[in-house]
Amino acid sequence: MNKEDFKIKALQTIDDASEKLAELKSKKESAKGEALKKYEESIHYLEKKQSELKSKYYEFEEASESKFEEVKTAFSSASDSFKEGFDKIRKVF
């Protein structure tokens, strides 16, 4: 995958992460008590993961061709981490 194709994929990944977070936030209203607290902690955790994802994207944009593969791997790892976190939270709530 070339740099331009990866850029398009990366932006789509960030958009997907934003949609997933919005979905979780919209369901927060139904949680109460201890469940609400855990839900909010989970959302905060995913917000941090999303921030890492965006940070890796900005690194990617600034990367030279020689660093492209390294930054691409770091972005993919951050993306996988967000997806894993989201899947765990979705199973609980």
PDB file of N, CA, C and O in Angstrom:
ATOM      1  N   MET A   1       0.857  -1.177   0.000  1.00  0.00           N
ATOM      2  CA  MET A   1       0.000   0.000   0.000  1.00  0.00           C
ATOM      3  C   MET A   1       0.899   1.236   0.000  1.00  0.00           C
ATOM      4  O   MET A   1       1.825   1.354   0.803  1.00  0.00           O
ATOM      5  N   ASN A   2       0.606   2.136  -0.907  1.00  0.00           N
ATOM      6  CA  ASN A   2       1.421   3.349  -0.973  1.00  0.00           C
ATOM      7  C   ASN A   2       0.949   4.368   0.077  1.00  0.00           C
ATOM      8  O   ASN A   2      -0.070   4.179   0.741  1.00  0.00           O
ATOM      9  N   LYS A   3       1.708   5.426   0.199  1.00  0.00           N
ATOM     10  CA  LYS A   3       1.449   6.422   1.245  1.00  0.00           C
ATOM     11  C   LYS A   3       0.084   7.089   1.082  1.00  0.00           C
ATOM     12  O   LYS A   3      -0.610   7.311   2.074  1.00  0.00           O
ATOM     13  N   GLU A   4      -0.307   7.408  -0.130  1.00  0.00           N
ATOM     14  CA  GLU A   4      -1.592   8.084  -0.352  1.00  0.00           C
ATOM     15  C   GLU A   4      -2.769   7.163  -0.029  1.00  0.00           C
ATOM     16  O   GLU A   4      -3.751   7.596   0.573  1.00  0.00           O
ATOM     17  N   ASP A   5      -2.670   5.909  -0.424  1.00  0.00           N
ATOM     18  CA  ASP A   5      -3.723   4.937  -0.098  1.00  0.00           C
ATOM     19  C   ASP A   5      -3.841   4.747   1.409  1.00  0.00           C
ATOM     20  O   ASP A   5      -4.936   4.668   1.964  1.00  0.00           O
ATOM     21  N   PHE A   6      -2.677   4.677   2.052  1.00  0.00           N
ATOM     22  CA  PHE A   6      -2.701   4.513   3.505  1.00  0.00           C
ATOM     23  C   PHE A   6      -3.309   5.735   4.184  1.00  0.00           C
ATOM     24  O   PHE A   6      -4.026   5.601   5.176  1.00  0.00           O
ATOM     25  N   LYS A   7      -3.034   6.904   3.666  1.00  0.00           N
ATOM     26  CA  LYS A   7      -3.593   8.140   4.234  1.00  0.00           C
ATOM     27  C   LYS A   7      -5.118   8.087   4.196  1.00  0.00           C
ATOM     28  O   LYS A   7      -5.776   8.438   5.176  1.00  0.00           O
ATOM     29  N   ILE A   8      -5.677   7.656   3.081  1.00  0.00           N
ATOM     30  CA  ILE A   8      -7.139   7.546   2.952  1.00  0.00           C
ATOM     31  C   ILE A   8      -7.683   6.532   3.957  1.00  0.00           C
ATOM     32  O   ILE A   8      -8.689   6.786   4.619  1.00  0.00           O
ATOM     33  N   LYS A   9      -7.020   5.394   4.066  1.00  0.00           N
ATOM     34  CA  LYS A   9      -7.450   4.353   5.005  1.00  0.00           C
ATOM     35  C   LYS A   9      -7.352   4.863   6.450  1.00  0.00           C
ATOM     36  O   LYS A   9      -8.240   4.614   7.265  1.00  0.00           O
ATOM     37  N   ALA A  10      -6.283   5.565   6.750  1.00  0.00           N
ATOM     38  CA  ALA A  10      -6.080   6.077   8.107  1.00  0.00           C
ATOM     39  C   ALA A  10      -7.169   7.079   8.488  1.00  0.00           C
ATOM     40  O   ALA A  10      -7.693   7.037   9.600  1.00  0.00           O
ATOM     41  N   LEU A  11      -7.503   7.968   7.575  1.00  0.00           N
ATOM     42  CA  LEU A  11      -8.565   8.943   7.858  1.00  0.00           C
ATOM     43  C   LEU A  11      -9.907   8.248   8.071  1.00  0.00           C
ATOM     44  O   LEU A  11     -10.693   8.659   8.925  1.00  0.00           O
ATOM     45  N   GLN A  12     -10.167   7.205   7.303  1.00  0.00           N
ATOM     46  CA  GLN A  12     -11.401   6.441   7.485  1.00  0.00           C
ATOM     47  C   GLN A  12     -11.407   5.748   8.849  1.00  0.00           C
ATOM     48  O   GLN A  12     -12.445   5.674   9.508  1.00  0.00           O
ATOM     49  N   THR A  13     -10.272   5.255   9.259  1.00  0.00           N
ATOM     50  CA  THR A  13     -10.157   4.609  10.565  1.00  0.00           C
ATOM     51  C   THR A  13     -10.453   5.601  11.688  1.00  0.00           C
ATOM     52  O   THR A  13     -11.145   5.268  12.649  1.00  0.00           O
ATOM     53  N   ILE A  14      -9.935   6.805  11.565  1.00  0.00           N
ATOM     54  CA  ILE A  14     -10.184   7.846  12.573  1.00  0.00           C
ATOM     55  C   ILE A  14     -11.666   8.218  12.585  1.00  0.00           C
ATOM     56  O   ILE A  14     -12.251   8.390  13.654  1.00  0.00           O
ATOM     57  N   ASP A  15     -12.270   8.344  11.420  1.00  0.00           N
ATOM     58  CA  ASP A  15     -13.706   8.639  11.346  1.00  0.00           C
ATOM     59  C   ASP A  15     -14.531   7.516  11.988  1.00  0.00           C
ATOM     60  O   ASP A  15     -15.490   7.782  12.712  1.00  0.00           O
ATOM     61  N   ASP A  16     -14.155   6.271  11.721  1.00  0.00           N
ATOM     62  CA  ASP A  16     -14.857   5.126  12.312  1.00  0.00           C
ATOM     63  C   ASP A  16     -14.750   5.149  13.841  1.00  0.00           C
ATOM     64  O   ASP A  16     -15.718   4.866  14.546  1.00  0.00           O
ATOM     65  N   ALA A  17     -13.570   5.487  14.332  1.00  0.00           N
ATOM     66  CA  ALA A  17     -13.367   5.565  15.775  1.00  0.00           C
ATOM     67  C   ALA A  17     -14.261   6.645  16.385  1.00  0.00           C
ATOM     68  O   ALA A  17     -14.829   6.450  17.459  1.00  0.00           O
ATOM     69  N   SER A  18     -14.383   7.772  15.705  1.00  0.00           N
ATOM     70  CA  SER A  18     -15.253   8.849  16.190  1.00  0.00           C
ATOM     71  C   SER A  18     -16.711   8.403  16.226  1.00  0.00           C
ATOM     72  O   SER A  18     -17.435   8.711  17.172  1.00  0.00           O
ATOM     73  N   GLU A  19     -17.139   7.680  15.198  1.00  0.00           N
ATOM     74  CA  GLU A  19     -18.517   7.175  15.158  1.00  0.00           C
ATOM     75  C   GLU A  19     -18.769   6.174  16.281  1.00  0.00           C
ATOM     76  O   GLU A  19     -19.830   6.195  16.906  1.00  0.00           O
ATOM     77  N   LYS A  20     -17.811   5.307  16.536  1.00  0.00           N
ATOM     78  CA  LYS A  20     -17.971   4.310  17.597  1.00  0.00           C
ATOM     79  C   LYS A  20     -18.046   4.977  18.958  1.00  0.00           C
ATOM     80  O   LYS A  20     -18.842   4.580  19.808  1.00  0.00           O
ATOM     81  N   LEU A  21     -17.216   5.993  19.163  1.00  0.00           N
ATOM     82  CA  LEU A  21     -17.273   6.729  20.429  1.00  0.00           C
ATOM     83  C   LEU A  21     -18.618   7.431  20.589  1.00  0.00           C
ATOM     84  O   LEU A  21     -19.205   7.414  21.671  1.00  0.00           O
ATOM     85  N   ALA A  22     -19.094   8.033  19.540  1.00  0.00           N
ATOM     86  CA  ALA A  22     -20.398   8.711  19.587  1.00  0.00           C
ATOM     87  C   ALA A  22     -21.509   7.710  19.902  1.00  0.00           C
ATOM     88  O   ALA A  22     -22.438   8.021  20.648  1.00  0.00           O
ATOM     89  N   GLU A  23     -21.412   6.519  19.336  1.00  0.00           N
ATOM     90  CA  GLU A  23     -22.397   5.474  19.613  1.00  0.00           C
ATOM     91  C   GLU A  23     -22.397   5.102  21.098  1.00  0.00           C
ATOM     92  O   GLU A  23     -23.455   4.975  21.713  1.00  0.00           O
ATOM     93  N   LEU A  24     -21.214   4.930  21.659  1.00  0.00           N
ATOM     94  CA  LEU A  24     -21.124   4.600  23.081  1.00  0.00           C
ATOM     95  C   LEU A  24     -21.660   5.730  23.953  1.00  0.00           C
ATOM     96  O   LEU A  24     -22.380   5.492  24.923  1.00  0.00           O
ATOM     97  N   LYS A  25     -21.303   6.947  23.600  1.00  0.00           N
ATOM     98  CA  LYS A  25     -21.759   8.097  24.384  1.00  0.00           C
ATOM     99  C   LYS A  25     -23.277   8.222  24.350  1.00  0.00           C
ATOM    100  O   LYS A  25     -23.888   8.621  25.342  1.00  0.00           O
ATOM    101  N   SER A  26     -23.881   7.890  23.238  1.00  0.00           N
ATOM    102  CA  SER A  26     -25.344   7.988  23.147  1.00  0.00           C
ATOM    103  C   SER A  26     -26.034   6.936  24.013  1.00  0.00           C
ATOM    104  O   SER A  26     -27.169   7.139  24.446  1.00  0.00           O
ATOM    105  N   LYS A  27     -25.365   5.828  24.265  1.00  0.00           N
ATOM    106  CA  LYS A  27     -25.944   4.762  25.089  1.00  0.00           C
ATOM    107  C   LYS A  27     -25.679   4.973  26.573  1.00  0.00           C
ATOM    108  O   LYS A  27     -26.230   4.264  27.415  1.00  0.00           O
ATOM    109  N   LYS A  28     -24.848   5.935  26.886  1.00  0.00           N
ATOM    110  CA  LYS A  28     -24.475   6.202  28.274  1.00  0.00           C
ATOM    111  C   LYS A  28     -25.683   6.574  29.129  1.00  0.00           C
ATOM    112  O   LYS A  28     -25.719   6.280  30.323  1.00  0.00           O
ATOM    113  N   GLU A  29     -26.654   7.210  28.524  1.00  0.00           N
ATOM    114  CA  GLU A  29     -27.829   7.696  29.251  1.00  0.00           C
ATOM    115  C   GLU A  29     -28.590   6.566  29.963  1.00  0.00           C
ATOM    116  O   GLU A  29     -29.246   6.798  30.979  1.00  0.00           O
ATOM    117  N   SER A  30     -28.497   5.353  29.426  1.00  0.00           N
ATOM    118  CA  SER A  30     -29.242   4.241  30.022  1.00  0.00           C
ATOM    119  C   SER A  30     -28.514   3.619  31.207  1.00  0.00           C
ATOM    120  O   SER A  30     -29.106   2.825  31.938  1.00  0.00           O
ATOM    121  N   ALA A  31     -27.258   3.957  31.411  1.00  0.00           N
ATOM    122  CA  ALA A  31     -26.488   3.394  32.528  1.00  0.00           C
ATOM    123  C   ALA A  31     -26.747   4.201  33.798  1.00  0.00           C
ATOM    124  O   ALA A  31     -26.947   5.415  33.756  1.00  0.00           O
ATOM    125  N   LYS A  32     -26.737   3.501  34.913  1.00  0.00           N
ATOM    126  CA  LYS A  32     -26.975   4.152  36.206  1.00  0.00           C
ATOM    127  C   LYS A  32     -26.010   3.606  37.254  1.00  0.00           C
ATOM    128  O   LYS A  32     -25.516   2.485  37.135  1.00  0.00           O
ATOM    129  N   GLY A  33     -25.750   4.412  38.281  1.00  0.00           N
ATOM    130  CA  GLY A  33     -24.943   3.980  39.415  1.00  0.00           C
ATOM    131  C   GLY A  33     -23.539   3.557  39.023  1.00  0.00           C
ATOM    132  O   GLY A  33     -22.845   4.258  38.286  1.00  0.00           O
ATOM    133  N   GLU A  34     -23.130   2.401  39.529  1.00  0.00           N
ATOM    134  CA  GLU A  34     -21.786   1.873  39.288  1.00  0.00           C
ATOM    135  C   GLU A  34     -21.556   1.592  37.806  1.00  0.00           C
ATOM    136  O   GLU A  34     -20.452   1.778  37.293  1.00  0.00           O
ATOM    137  N   ALA A  35     -22.604   1.146  37.131  1.00  0.00           N
ATOM    138  CA  ALA A  35     -22.484   0.881  35.689  1.00  0.00           C
ATOM    139  C   ALA A  35     -22.160   2.173  34.933  1.00  0.00           C
ATOM    140  O   ALA A  35     -21.380   2.157  33.981  1.00  0.00           O
ATOM    141  N   LEU A  36     -22.754   3.280  35.354  1.00  0.00           N
ATOM    142  CA  LEU A  36     -22.484   4.568  34.708  1.00  0.00           C
ATOM    143  C   LEU A  36     -21.020   4.957  34.906  1.00  0.00           C
ATOM    144  O   LEU A  36     -20.356   5.425  33.982  1.00  0.00           O
ATOM    145  N   LYS A  37     -20.535   4.755  36.124  1.00  0.00           N
ATOM    146  CA  LYS A  37     -19.139   5.086  36.413  1.00  0.00           C
ATOM    147  C   LYS A  37     -18.199   4.260  35.526  1.00  0.00           C
ATOM    148  O   LYS A  37     -17.255   4.804  34.954  1.00  0.00           O
ATOM    149  N   LYS A  38     -18.447   2.977  35.410  1.00  0.00           N
ATOM    150  CA  LYS A  38     -17.602   2.114  34.573  1.00  0.00           C
ATOM    151  C   LYS A  38     -17.735   2.500  33.098  1.00  0.00           C
ATOM    152  O   LYS A  38     -16.760   2.470  32.348  1.00  0.00           O
ATOM    153  N   TYR A  39     -18.923   2.852  32.704  1.00  0.00           N
ATOM    154  CA  TYR A  39     -19.168   3.268  31.323  1.00  0.00           C
ATOM    155  C   TYR A  39     -18.366   4.520  31.005  1.00  0.00           C
ATOM    156  O   TYR A  39     -17.725   4.610  29.958  1.00  0.00           O
ATOM    157  N   GLU A  40     -18.406   5.484  31.917  1.00  0.00           N
ATOM    158  CA  GLU A  40     -17.658   6.726  31.717  1.00  0.00           C
ATOM    159  C   GLU A  40     -16.158   6.472  31.686  1.00  0.00           C
ATOM    160  O   GLU A  40     -15.441   7.086  30.896  1.00  0.00           O
ATOM    161  N   GLU A  41     -15.673   5.564  32.549  1.00  0.00           N
ATOM    162  CA  GLU A  41     -14.254   5.206  32.541  1.00  0.00           C
ATOM    163  C   GLU A  41     -13.873   4.560  31.209  1.00  0.00           C
ATOM    164  O   GLU A  41     -12.804   4.822  30.658  1.00  0.00           O
ATOM    165  N   SER A  42     -14.756   3.728  30.712  1.00  0.00           N
ATOM    166  CA  SER A  42     -14.512   3.056  29.436  1.00  0.00           C
ATOM    167  C   SER A  42     -14.466   4.058  28.290  1.00  0.00           C
ATOM    168  O   SER A  42     -13.613   3.965  27.407  1.00  0.00           O
ATOM    169  N   ILE A  43     -15.370   4.999  28.310  1.00  0.00           N
ATOM    170  CA  ILE A  43     -15.383   6.041  27.270  1.00  0.00           C
ATOM    171  C   ILE A  43     -14.102   6.861  27.345  1.00  0.00           C
ATOM    172  O   ILE A  43     -13.496   7.174  26.320  1.00  0.00           O
ATOM    173  N   HIS A  44     -13.694   7.205  28.556  1.00  0.00           N
ATOM    174  CA  HIS A  44     -12.453   7.972  28.734  1.00  0.00           C
ATOM    175  C   HIS A  44     -11.259   7.179  28.178  1.00  0.00           C
ATOM    176  O   HIS A  44     -10.391   7.744  27.512  1.00  0.00           O
ATOM    177  N   TYR A  45     -11.222   5.881  28.454  1.00  0.00           N
ATOM    178  CA  TYR A  45     -10.161   5.018  27.953  1.00  0.00           C
ATOM    179  C   TYR A  45     -10.126   5.056  26.419  1.00  0.00           C
ATOM    180  O   TYR A  45      -9.061   5.197  25.816  1.00  0.00           O
ATOM    181  N   LEU A  46     -11.293   4.929  25.805  1.00  0.00           N
ATOM    182  CA  LEU A  46     -11.353   4.950  24.339  1.00  0.00           C
ATOM    183  C   LEU A  46     -11.003   6.321  23.773  1.00  0.00           C
ATOM    184  O   LEU A  46     -10.416   6.413  22.695  1.00  0.00           O
ATOM    185  N   GLU A  47     -11.353   7.377  24.480  1.00  0.00           N
ATOM    186  CA  GLU A  47     -10.977   8.718  24.031  1.00  0.00           C
ATOM    187  C   GLU A  47      -9.454   8.856  24.006  1.00  0.00           C
ATOM    188  O   GLU A  47      -8.897   9.481  23.103  1.00  0.00           O
ATOM    189  N   LYS A  48      -8.784   8.270  25.002  1.00  0.00           N
ATOM    190  CA  LYS A  48      -7.321   8.295  25.019  1.00  0.00           C
ATOM    191  C   LYS A  48      -6.764   7.505  23.841  1.00  0.00           C
ATOM    192  O   LYS A  48      -5.805   7.928  23.195  1.00  0.00           O
ATOM    193  N   LYS A  49      -7.369   6.360  23.568  1.00  0.00           N
ATOM    194  CA  LYS A  49      -6.922   5.541  22.437  1.00  0.00           C
ATOM    195  C   LYS A  49      -7.147   6.276  21.115  1.00  0.00           C
ATOM    196  O   LYS A  49      -6.320   6.204  20.207  1.00  0.00           O
ATOM    197  N   GLN A  50      -8.269   6.980  21.018  1.00  0.00           N
ATOM    198  CA  GLN A  50      -8.545   7.745  19.813  1.00  0.00           C
ATOM    199  C   GLN A  50      -7.519   8.875  19.661  1.00  0.00           C
ATOM    200  O   GLN A  50      -7.066   9.161  18.552  1.00  0.00           O
ATOM    201  N   SER A  51      -7.163   9.501  20.754  1.00  0.00           N
ATOM    202  CA  SER A  51      -6.159  10.556  20.727  1.00  0.00           C
ATOM    203  C   SER A  51      -4.812  10.002  20.253  1.00  0.00           C
ATOM    204  O   SER A  51      -4.109  10.648  19.475  1.00  0.00           O
ATOM    205  N   GLU A  52      -4.460   8.808  20.724  1.00  0.00           N
ATOM    206  CA  GLU A  52      -3.225   8.164  20.274  1.00  0.00           C
ATOM    207  C   GLU A  52      -3.287   7.901  18.768  1.00  0.00           C
ATOM    208  O   GLU A  52      -2.303   8.082  18.052  1.00  0.00           O
ATOM    209  N   LEU A  53      -4.435   7.481  18.316  1.00  0.00           N
ATOM    210  CA  LEU A  53      -4.631   7.204  16.897  1.00  0.00           C
ATOM    211  C   LEU A  53      -4.404   8.471  16.073  1.00  0.00           C
ATOM    212  O   LEU A  53      -3.713   8.437  15.055  1.00  0.00           O
ATOM    213  N   LYS A  54      -4.976   9.570  16.507  1.00  0.00           N
ATOM    214  CA  LYS A  54      -4.798  10.843  15.808  1.00  0.00           C
ATOM    215  C   LYS A  54      -3.338  11.286  15.841  1.00  0.00           C
ATOM    216  O   LYS A  54      -2.811  11.799  14.854  1.00  0.00           O
ATOM    217  N   SER A  55      -2.697  11.082  16.982  1.00  0.00           N
ATOM    218  CA  SER A  55      -1.296  11.443  17.118  1.00  0.00           C
ATOM    219  C   SER A  55      -0.429  10.658  16.135  1.00  0.00           C
ATOM    220  O   SER A  55       0.472  11.211  15.505  1.00  0.00           O
ATOM    221  N   LYS A  56      -0.714   9.369  16.016  1.00  0.00           N
ATOM    222  CA  LYS A  56       0.039   8.539  15.068  1.00  0.00           C
ATOM    223  C   LYS A  56      -0.229   8.983  13.630  1.00  0.00           C
ATOM    224  O   LYS A  56       0.661   8.912  12.783  1.00  0.00           O
ATOM    225  N   TYR A  57      -1.434   9.434  13.358  1.00  0.00           N
ATOM    226  CA  TYR A  57      -1.746   9.935  12.017  1.00  0.00           C
ATOM    227  C   TYR A  57      -0.919  11.187  11.716  1.00  0.00           C
ATOM    228  O   TYR A  57      -0.375  11.329  10.621  1.00  0.00           O
ATOM    229  N   TYR A  58      -0.828  12.086  12.690  1.00  0.00           N
ATOM    230  CA  TYR A  58      -0.049  13.303  12.472  1.00  0.00           C
ATOM    231  C   TYR A  58       1.433  12.967  12.274  1.00  0.00           C
ATOM    232  O   TYR A  58       2.121  13.608  11.480  1.00  0.00           O
ATOM    233  N   GLU A  59       1.918  11.953  13.006  1.00  0.00           N
ATOM    234  CA  GLU A  59       3.293  11.503  12.803  1.00  0.00           C
ATOM    235  C   GLU A  59       3.453  10.972  11.376  1.00  0.00           C
ATOM    236  O   GLU A  59       4.453  11.230  10.707  1.00  0.00           O
ATOM    237  N   PHE A  60       2.457  10.237  10.937  1.00  0.00           N
ATOM    238  CA  PHE A  60       2.465   9.688   9.588  1.00  0.00           C
ATOM    239  C   PHE A  60       2.544  10.809   8.548  1.00  0.00           C
ATOM    240  O   PHE A  60       3.319  10.721   7.596  1.00  0.00           O
ATOM    241  N   GLU A  61       1.753  11.847   8.729  1.00  0.00           N
ATOM    242  CA  GLU A  61       1.753  12.948   7.772  1.00  0.00           C
ATOM    243  C   GLU A  61       3.100  13.651   7.684  1.00  0.00           C
ATOM    244  O   GLU A  61       3.488  14.152   6.628  1.00  0.00           O
ATOM    245  N   GLU A  62       3.804  13.680   8.806  1.00  0.00           N
ATOM    246  CA  GLU A  62       5.095  14.360   8.855  1.00  0.00           C
ATOM    247  C   GLU A  62       6.263  13.443   8.485  1.00  0.00           C
ATOM    248  O   GLU A  62       7.386  13.916   8.305  1.00  0.00           O
ATOM    249  N   ALA A  63       6.016  12.169   8.373  1.00  0.00           N
ATOM    250  CA  ALA A  63       7.087  11.195   8.168  1.00  0.00           C
ATOM    251  C   ALA A  63       7.687  11.284   6.766  1.00  0.00           C
ATOM    252  O   ALA A  63       6.997  11.543   5.780  1.00  0.00           O
ATOM    253  N   SER A  64       8.955  11.065   6.720  1.00  0.00           N
ATOM    254  CA  SER A  64       9.631  10.979   5.425  1.00  0.00           C
ATOM    255  C   SER A  64       9.339   9.611   4.816  1.00  0.00           C
ATOM    256  O   SER A  64       8.840   8.713   5.495  1.00  0.00           O
ATOM    257  N   GLU A  65       9.645   9.466   3.565  1.00  0.00           N
ATOM    258  CA  GLU A  65       9.420   8.184   2.883  1.00  0.00           C
ATOM    259  C   GLU A  65      10.160   7.054   3.588  1.00  0.00           C
ATOM    260  O   GLU A  65       9.658   5.932   3.660  1.00  0.00           O
ATOM    261  N   SER A  66      11.343   7.343   4.103  1.00  0.00           N
ATOM    262  CA  SER A  66      12.129   6.296   4.757  1.00  0.00           C
ATOM    263  C   SER A  66      11.503   5.835   6.074  1.00  0.00           C
ATOM    264  O   SER A  66      11.766   4.718   6.521  1.00  0.00           O
ATOM    265  N   LYS A  67      10.697   6.659   6.685  1.00  0.00           N
ATOM    266  CA  LYS A  67      10.037   6.316   7.955  1.00  0.00           C
ATOM    267  C   LYS A  67       8.598   5.849   7.752  1.00  0.00           C
ATOM    268  O   LYS A  67       7.926   5.491   8.720  1.00  0.00           O
ATOM    269  N   PHE A  68       8.121   5.847   6.520  1.00  0.00           N
ATOM    270  CA  PHE A  68       6.726   5.526   6.231  1.00  0.00           C
ATOM    271  C   PHE A  68       6.304   4.179   6.818  1.00  0.00           C
ATOM    272  O   PHE A  68       5.281   4.100   7.497  1.00  0.00           O
ATOM    273  N   GLU A  69       7.057   3.144   6.573  1.00  0.00           N
ATOM    274  CA  GLU A  69       6.678   1.811   7.060  1.00  0.00           C
ATOM    275  C   GLU A  69       6.630   1.760   8.584  1.00  0.00           C
ATOM    276  O   GLU A  69       5.744   1.131   9.162  1.00  0.00           O
ATOM    277  N   GLU A  70       7.576   2.416   9.223  1.00  0.00           N
ATOM    278  CA  GLU A  70       7.628   2.447  10.687  1.00  0.00           C
ATOM    279  C   GLU A  70       6.389   3.147  11.260  1.00  0.00           C
ATOM    280  O   GLU A  70       5.769   2.648  12.200  1.00  0.00           O
ATOM    281  N   VAL A  71       6.041   4.281  10.701  1.00  0.00           N
ATOM    282  CA  VAL A  71       4.895   5.044  11.186  1.00  0.00           C
ATOM    283  C   VAL A  71       3.590   4.322  10.834  1.00  0.00           C
ATOM    284  O   VAL A  71       2.638   4.335  11.614  1.00  0.00           O
ATOM    285  N   LYS A  72       3.554   3.703   9.671  1.00  0.00           N
ATOM    286  CA  LYS A  72       2.377   2.928   9.259  1.00  0.00           C
ATOM    287  C   LYS A  72       2.121   1.794  10.254  1.00  0.00           C
ATOM    288  O   LYS A  72       0.975   1.542  10.626  1.00  0.00           O
ATOM    289  N   THR A  73       3.167   1.120  10.679  1.00  0.00           N
ATOM    290  CA  THR A  73       3.039   0.046  11.662  1.00  0.00           C
ATOM    291  C   THR A  73       2.549   0.581  12.998  1.00  0.00           C
ATOM    292  O   THR A  73       1.708  -0.045  13.643  1.00  0.00           O
ATOM    293  N   ALA A  74       3.061   1.724  13.422  1.00  0.00           N
ATOM    294  CA  ALA A  74       2.640   2.327  14.687  1.00  0.00           C
ATOM    295  C   ALA A  74       1.166   2.744  14.625  1.00  0.00           C
ATOM    296  O   ALA A  74       0.431   2.566  15.597  1.00  0.00           O
ATOM    297  N   PHE A  75       0.738   3.293  13.496  1.00  0.00           N
ATOM    298  CA  PHE A  75      -0.660   3.679  13.343  1.00  0.00           C
ATOM    299  C   PHE A  75      -1.548   2.446  13.366  1.00  0.00           C
ATOM    300  O   PHE A  75      -2.587   2.444  14.026  1.00  0.00           O
ATOM    301  N   SER A  76      -1.158   1.415  12.665  1.00  0.00           N
ATOM    302  CA  SER A  76      -1.946   0.178  12.629  1.00  0.00           C
ATOM    303  C   SER A  76      -2.067  -0.431  14.020  1.00  0.00           C
ATOM    304  O   SER A  76      -3.122  -0.954  14.379  1.00  0.00           O
ATOM    305  N   SER A  77      -1.012  -0.367  14.791  1.00  0.00           N
ATOM    306  CA  SER A  77      -1.040  -0.879  16.164  1.00  0.00           C
ATOM    307  C   SER A  77      -2.006  -0.066  17.028  1.00  0.00           C
ATOM    308  O   SER A  77      -2.773  -0.635  17.804  1.00  0.00           O
ATOM    309  N   ALA A  78      -1.971   1.247  16.898  1.00  0.00           N
ATOM    310  CA  ALA A  78      -2.890   2.113  17.654  1.00  0.00           C
ATOM    311  C   ALA A  78      -4.335   1.843  17.232  1.00  0.00           C
ATOM    312  O   ALA A  78      -5.238   1.839  18.068  1.00  0.00           O
ATOM    313  N   SER A  79      -4.546   1.621  15.953  1.00  0.00           N
ATOM    314  CA  SER A  79      -5.887   1.313  15.444  1.00  0.00           C
ATOM    315  C   SER A  79      -6.391  -0.007  16.021  1.00  0.00           C
ATOM    316  O   SER A  79      -7.539  -0.097  16.457  1.00  0.00           O
ATOM    317  N   ASP A  80      -5.549  -1.017  16.026  1.00  0.00           N
ATOM    318  CA  ASP A  80      -5.924  -2.322  16.591  1.00  0.00           C
ATOM    319  C   ASP A  80      -6.245  -2.196  18.076  1.00  0.00           C
ATOM    320  O   ASP A  80      -7.179  -2.828  18.570  1.00  0.00           O
ATOM    321  N   SER A  81      -5.476  -1.388  18.779  1.00  0.00           N
ATOM    322  CA  SER A  81      -5.701  -1.177  20.209  1.00  0.00           C
ATOM    323  C   SER A  81      -7.062  -0.537  20.459  1.00  0.00           C
ATOM    324  O   SER A  81      -7.775  -0.935  21.380  1.00  0.00           O
ATOM    325  N   PHE A  82      -7.424   0.445  19.651  1.00  0.00           N
ATOM    326  CA  PHE A  82      -8.728   1.082  19.789  1.00  0.00           C
ATOM    327  C   PHE A  82      -9.838   0.076  19.522  1.00  0.00           C
ATOM    328  O   PHE A  82     -10.802  -0.005  20.282  1.00  0.00           O
ATOM    329  N   LYS A  83      -9.705  -0.685  18.449  1.00  0.00           N
ATOM    330  CA  LYS A  83     -10.731  -1.667  18.090  1.00  0.00           C
ATOM    331  C   LYS A  83     -10.907  -2.720  19.182  1.00  0.00           C
ATOM    332  O   LYS A  83     -12.034  -3.092  19.511  1.00  0.00           O
ATOM    333  N   GLU A  84      -9.800  -3.198  19.740  1.00  0.00           N
ATOM    334  CA  GLU A  84      -9.873  -4.183  20.816  1.00  0.00           C
ATOM    335  C   GLU A  84     -10.580  -3.594  22.034  1.00  0.00           C
ATOM    336  O   GLU A  84     -11.435  -4.244  22.636  1.00  0.00           O
ATOM    337  N   GLY A  85     -10.226  -2.379  22.389  1.00  0.00           N
ATOM    338  CA  GLY A  85     -10.870  -1.714  23.523  1.00  0.00           C
ATOM    339  C   GLY A  85     -12.353  -1.526  23.294  1.00  0.00           C
ATOM    340  O   GLY A  85     -13.158  -1.761  24.196  1.00  0.00           O
ATOM    341  N   PHE A  86     -12.722  -1.106  22.102  1.00  0.00           N
ATOM    342  CA  PHE A  86     -14.131  -0.906  21.778  1.00  0.00           C
ATOM    343  C   PHE A  86     -14.892  -2.227  21.852  1.00  0.00           C
ATOM    344  O   PHE A  86     -15.985  -2.283  22.416  1.00  0.00           O
ATOM    345  N   ASP A  87     -14.325  -3.278  21.290  1.00  0.00           N
ATOM    346  CA  ASP A  87     -14.992  -4.581  21.307  1.00  0.00           C
ATOM    347  C   ASP A  87     -15.202  -5.099  22.728  1.00  0.00           C
ATOM    348  O   ASP A  87     -16.248  -5.670  23.036  1.00  0.00           O
ATOM    349  N   LYS A  88     -14.207  -4.899  23.591  1.00  0.00           N
ATOM    350  CA  LYS A  88     -14.340  -5.329  24.994  1.00  0.00           C
ATOM    351  C   LYS A  88     -15.451  -4.554  25.687  1.00  0.00           C
ATOM    352  O   LYS A  88     -16.259  -5.134  26.412  1.00  0.00           O
ATOM    353  N   ILE A  89     -15.490  -3.272  25.471  1.00  0.00           N
ATOM    354  CA  ILE A  89     -16.486  -2.425  26.118  1.00  0.00           C
ATOM    355  C   ILE A  89     -17.884  -2.761  25.593  1.00  0.00           C
ATOM    356  O   ILE A  89     -18.844  -2.830  26.360  1.00  0.00           O
ATOM    357  N   ARG A  90     -17.984  -2.964  24.305  1.00  0.00           N
ATOM    358  CA  ARG A  90     -19.284  -3.282  23.702  1.00  0.00           C
ATOM    359  C   ARG A  90     -19.830  -4.603  24.248  1.00  0.00           C
ATOM    360  O   ARG A  90     -21.041  -4.742  24.419  1.00  0.00           O
ATOM    361  N   LYS A  91     -18.965  -5.562  24.521  1.00  0.00           N
ATOM    362  CA  LYS A  91     -19.411  -6.846  25.067  1.00  0.00           C
ATOM    363  C   LYS A  91     -19.924  -6.687  26.500  1.00  0.00           C
ATOM    364  O   LYS A  91     -20.857  -7.377  26.910  1.00  0.00           O
ATOM    365  N   VAL A  92     -19.320  -5.789  27.247  1.00  0.00           N
ATOM    366  CA  VAL A  92     -19.726  -5.569  28.636  1.00  0.00           C
ATOM    367  C   VAL A  92     -21.020  -4.769  28.708  1.00  0.00           C
ATOM    368  O   VAL A  92     -21.894  -5.059  29.525  1.00  0.00           O
ATOM    369  N   PHE A  93     -21.136  -3.768  27.852  1.00  0.00           N
ATOM    370  CA  PHE A  93     -22.307  -2.897  27.894  1.00  0.00           C
ATOM    371  C   PHE A  93     -23.177  -3.199  26.711  1.00  0.00           C
ATOM    372  O   PHE A  93     -24.227  -2.579  26.543  1.00  0.00           O
TER     373      PHE A  93
END
